[in-house]
Amino acid sequence: MGVIGQSVKRVEDQRFITGKGRYTDDIALPNSTFAALVRSPHAHAAINNVDTTAAAAADGVVAVFTGADLEAAGVGGLPCGWQVDFKSGDTMKEPAHPVLAATKVRHVGDPVAIVLAESREQAADAAELVAVDYEVLDAVVSATQAVTEGAPQLFDDVPNNTPFDWELGDQAATDAALASAAHVTTLEFDNQRLIPNAIEPRCAIGDYDGARDHYTLYT
């Protein structure tokens, strides 16, 4: 922890500026397969059917999986990394977040199927052959609209599209300060949907050794 706040000399630059940097895409393991995701073009839609027949028969395709396949195999979803309770103290209503959507998509780009093939190009070509029957539903595009009465509900177990509410500070003191202020300015603005995060390409290669029942993850 002693380096926090200190000027630390970089040691990795030489290999990068001389073209010797090693990235995930540089790792070539024998019998590797490549993945391509089939994503929803709709912001909110029910999934009636996913037909993978043509994709599974395409050249180089090793396997095609849908959300229903993962559910049947017992593959869980992505948990919330930070649980925030309601200001009342009630537990956050965390909705399911499956790796692949099985019954409904909830944003444009929501993945519904994954194609594994012997090359990146074959995976991408086969992904275009997956036929998804959607029933398009009404969508909302703002937080204000999402919590209005009668707004489309994304999750049946999260009423009013509100998994939690949260506050910080002293409400009574704030109200008193505003009430006694010489002038009060009211401003409504839309915050961007992004937050300051490090660049995360999230590229990974997994290698399974069946003889040792051992996984190696390169990322």
C-alpha positions in Angstrom: 0.0 0.0 0.0 3.1 2.3 0.2 2.9 3.1 -3.5 -0.5 4.8 -3.2 -0.1 8.5 -3.9 3.5 8.0 -5.0 5.1 8.5 -8.5 5.8 5.0 -9.6 8.2 4.3 -12.5 6.6 2.2 -15.2 8.4 -1.0 -16.1 6.2 -2.3 -18.9 6.7 0.3 -21.6 9.8 -1.3 -23.3 8.0 -4.4 -24.4 5.0 -2.5 -25.7 6.9 0.1 -27.7 9.0 -2.6 -29.3 6.0 -4.6 -30.4 6.6 -7.4 -27.8 3.4 -6.8 -25.8 1.3 -9.9 -25.3 -2.4 -9.7 -25.3 -5.2 -12.2 -24.9 -5.7 -12.4 -28.7 -2.1 -13.4 -29.1 -2.6 -16.6 -27.1 -3.3 -19.5 -29.5 -4.2 -22.7 -27.8 -4.7 -26.0 -29.7 -8.4 -26.8 -30.7 -9.6 -23.3 -29.6 -13.1 -22.4 -30.4 -14.4 -18.8 -30.9 -17.7 -17.4 -29.6 -20.2 -15.0 -31.3 -23.2 -13.7 -29.4 -26.7 -13.3 -30.9 -28.1 -10.0 -29.4 -31.5 -8.5 -29.3 -32.3 -5.6 -31.6 -35.2 -4.7 -29.3 -35.3 -2.7 -26.1 -38.1 -4.9 -24.6 -39.5 -8.0 -26.0 -40.8 -11.5 -25.1 -38.9 -14.4 -26.6 -41.3 -16.8 -28.2 -38.8 -19.1 -29.9 -35.1 -19.4 -30.7 -34.3 -21.6 -33.7 -30.7 -22.6 -33.9 -31.1 -25.4 -36.5 -29.4 -23.6 -39.4 -26.6 -22.2 -37.2 -25.8 -25.6 -35.7 -25.5 -27.1 -39.2 -23.1 -24.3 -40.4 -19.5 -25.0 -41.3 -17.2 -25.1 -38.4 -19.8 -24.8 -35.7 -19.1 -26.8 -32.6 -22.2 -25.9 -30.5 -25.0 -23.4 -30.1 -26.6 -22.5 -26.8 -29.6 -20.5 -25.8 -30.9 -19.1 -22.6 -33.2 -22.2 -22.2 -30.2 -24.5 -22.6 -28.3 -22.7 -19.9 -31.3 -22.8 -17.6 -31.7 -26.6 -18.2 -28.0 -27.1 -17.4 -28.3 -25.2 -14.1 -26.1 -22.3 -15.2 -26.7 -19.4 -12.8 -26.9 -15.7 -13.6 -24.7 -12.7 -12.9 -25.1 -11.5 -9.3 -25.3 -7.9 -8.2 -21.8 -6.8 -7.1 -23.1 -4.3 -4.5 -26.3 -4.9 -2.6 -28.1 -1.6 -1.5 -31.0 -1.9 0.8 -34.1 0.3 0.7 -34.0 3.4 2.9 -36.7 1.7 5.0 -34.2 -1.1 5.7 -35.9 -3.7 3.5 -33.7 -5.9 1.4 -33.0 -4.9 -2.2 -35.1 -6.7 -4.7 -32.4 -8.1 -6.9 -33.9 -9.3 -10.3 -32.5 -12.3 -12.1 -29.7 -11.5 -14.6 -29.1 -14.6 -16.7 -26.1 -14.9 -18.9 -28.4 -15.4 -21.9 -32.0 -14.2 -21.9 -34.5 -17.1 -22.0 -38.0 -15.6 -21.9 -37.5 -11.8 -22.3 -35.0 -9.3 -23.4 -34.8 -6.0 -21.5 -32.4 -3.8 -23.5 -31.0 -3.5 -27.0 -28.0 -5.9 -27.2 -29.3 -8.3 -24.6 -27.7 -11.7 -25.5 -30.1 -14.5 -26.4 -27.7 -17.2 -27.9 -24.1 -18.0 -28.2 -22.4 -19.8 -31.1 -19.1 -21.6 -30.7 -17.1 -22.4 -33.9 -13.6 -23.2 -35.1 -12.9 -19.7 -36.3 -14.1 -16.2 -35.4 -15.5 -15.8 -38.9 -17.4 -19.0 -38.8 -18.9 -18.1 -35.4 -20.0 -14.7 -36.7 -21.5 -16.1 -39.9 -23.5 -18.8 -38.0 -24.7 -16.3 -35.5 -26.6 -14.6 -38.3 -28.4 -17.8 -39.0 -30.0 -18.0 -35.5 -33.7 -17.1 -35.9 -35.4 -15.5 -32.9 -39.2 -14.9 -32.8 -39.8 -11.8 -30.7 -43.0 -10.2 -29.4 -42.0 -6.6 -29.1 -43.2 -4.9 -25.9 -43.5 -1.3 -24.9 -40.2 0.2 -23.6 -39.1 3.1 -21.5 -36.0 5.2 -22.0 -35.8 7.3 -18.9 -35.8 6.6 -15.1 -38.6 9.1 -14.6 -40.8 7.3 -17.1 -39.9 3.9 -15.7 -41.4 4.7 -12.2 -44.6 6.3 -13.4 -47.9 4.5 -12.9 -48.7 2.1 -15.7 -45.1 2.0 -17.1 -44.0 -1.3 -18.7 -42.5 -3.6 -16.0 -39.2 -5.2 -16.7 -39.3 -7.7 -13.9 -42.5 -9.2 -12.4 -40.8 -9.5 -9.0 -39.6 -5.8 -8.9 -42.7 -3.6 -8.5 -42.6 -0.1 -10.1 -39.2 -0.9 -11.7 -37.6 0.0 -8.4 -35.2 -2.6 -7.0 -34.2 -0.2 -4.2 -34.4 3.4 -3.1 -31.6 5.1 -1.2 -30.8 8.4 0.4 -27.9 10.1 2.1 -28.0 13.1 4.4 -30.5 14.8 6.7 -33.9 15.3 5.0 -35.3 17.5 7.8 -32.3 19.8 7.8 -32.3 20.0 4.0 -36.0 21.0 4.0 -35.4 23.6 6.7 -32.4 25.1 4.8 -34.4 25.3 1.6 -37.4 26.8 3.4 -35.2 29.6 4.9 -33.1 30.3 1.8 -33.3 33.7 0.2 -33.5 32.1 -3.2 -34.1 28.6 -4.4 -33.1 27.4 -7.9 -34.8 24.3 -9.2 -33.0 22.4 -12.0 -33.9 19.2 -13.8 -31.2 17.4 -15.7 -30.4 14.1 -17.2 -27.3 12.4 -16.1 -25.3 10.3 -18.5 -25.7 6.5 -18.4 -22.0 6.0 -18.0 -19.8 6.2 -14.9 -16.0 6.6 -14.7 -14.8 3.0 -15.1 -11.5 1.7 -16.3 -11.4 0.3 -19.9 -12.5 -3.3 -19.6 -12.4 -5.2 -22.9 -13.2 -8.4 -20.9 -11.4 -10.7 -23.2 -10.6 -14.1 -21.9 -9.5 -17.6 -23.0 -10.4 -20.6 -21.0 -8.5 -23.9 -21.1 -9.8 -27.0 -19.6 -7.6 -30.0 -18.8 -9.9 -33.0 -18.5 -7.1 -35.3 -17.2 -6.6 -33.1 -14.2 -10.1 -31.5 -14.1 -8.3 -28.2 -14.1 -9.2 -24.8 -15.6 -6.8 -22.1 -16.7 -8.2 -18.7 -17.5 -6.1 -16.2 -19.5 -7.4 -12.7 -19.2 
